[in-house]
Amino acid sequence: MNTRDDEIYQSITKKQVLLLFIAGSFIGGVIFILCYGVNVLHVTNDAWLLAGGDLNQHYLGWKYYRKSPWHFPIGMIDGLVYPDQLCVIFTDSIPLFAIFFKILSPILPETFQYFGLWGIMTFCLMGGISAVIIRKSTKNILFCIIGSVFFSYSPYVFHRMYGHTALAGNWLILAAIGLWLYKPFFCTLKRKILAWGVLLMAGSLVHIYYIPMIMIFMFFSCVQDIIEHRAWKSNLILLLSVIAADLALLGCTGAFSSTSSMQDGGLGVFSANLNALINTFGNSAFVNRLPANDGQYEGFGYLGFGMLILFGIVLISSVVLLVRKSTGSTGQKSESKGMKQYAFPICMILAAAAAMILAVSPTVTLNSRTLLIINYPEVITKILSIFRASGRFIWCVGYVIMFFAVMTLAKNFKKAVSLGMIILVVILQIADLKNFTRIGKNRTENYQYEPVFTSEQWHQVFDGKKHLIYIPYNSLECVFGSDGIYEMANMACDHDMTVNHFIAARIDRDNMQRHVDMICSELESGNAVPEDTVYILDSEETGKRLGLRTCVIDQVVVGTAQ
């Protein structure tokens, strides 16, 4: 740190940090309510979670998990891929909340959802953490609070909230940057292990994509330590301890109990385009969308119009200042102070570069053109395939740029000028991204959903039954899509029935098909049809072949015992 940075850092008190966090959190909470309303905060209001799309998956994962008895590993769900189990991690049901509220389940109302609480907590933490981080660059409290709006109004959070809901927890990325910037507060190895360990484990219980994102910042924070203090041993212990603790947690939760491979296809398809930071994907009021390949919506990294203007201004001012410093006031080059002085900016740039490489690879594209295909070694490809939607790493790059822009504005400009500029660009940012407010309200308050299945016969058929079996396992999905699968699973859950197929991450479809083949073989062999089972069939002919009594409800062929 230079003299000014050191002076600012020394002036930071715990009381200021707390007050700033509260103020930033308040701003974030207000933004959430303005964009999503208050109805989502009613824990017994689950209608908006059953209105189609991935929200169904997240909520139904929680409903089945809540009804399941406790197992070890503790995150296992009964009844969604019966007779197998499924880990709550793979339904994106935010395991951090799911496990906590399952513990409290006996005292909770019969209908309970925590996704509204998750949303407002996310926005509050985005505002609170960012305000504290910005304080590292200025004593101007008002500037810190206004600057936090960039993060409370993050386009990345809006893009994911109540779509891929768990992925909206970008506050974990901010917390990783904050731990790095405030590392003198964690001056002992034990504190560092505790801080990074808690953060990484929290990220693992929100969404597994946050594991490598947090680790990028943790690793380069250690690199900075090594450059400055040659602390090889302590940082190696830090990395190994934190990783070991996180692996143990994942094992106890059930992340490794999936019968299918952790890897998945799509690496290179769901990447970020090289234009990601300026590509709006139609979400800007001022900037047109740029070309991108199918699947690259996963790499949505648009900074926002206000942030782009601010970044351009501070980048030019930083270059001018660097030129002046390099020549000095007399026109002579100043004496070099060695690499240690620049360890932090170098390592932060390397962290952003690493995230950028992960985001845009292995198929590197600009607009609609493929520029390069990186042929990673097989072992690297297998690891990266666990995180096949690599474009999401662009968020790390985006937040580094945002903090650089806001904090450099505070450092390089006079108080009145910086305050006026931050107000102006925040207004531009909100105006540019106003479309997200409409999208938010449509998802939580203005949604219109027509049920896939409307017949009252379903309740008669399901009454007293224990199992729902699809033959073949994808028979309903092929006709009615994911919404049909989700709606049927919800009806089954309300009747305390299991299902043998559900749409989630890391499902072993081959194993499901083997179970179905076994059931068909038993029925074809003349075994008695279980009285407690309802079958969803691809045709009435299949029902006759298996010796089932069939009927058609809402265009679905249903089979039961004769």
Beta strands, then each sheet from edge to edge (+ up, - down):
strand 1: 76-81
strand 2: 84-87
strand 3: 363-366
strand 4: 369-373
strand 5: 467-471
strand 6: 498-499
strand 7: 533-537
strand 8: 549-553
strand 9: 556-560
sheet 1: 1+ 2-
sheet 2: 3+ 4-
sheet 3: 6+ 5+ 7+ 9- 8+
end
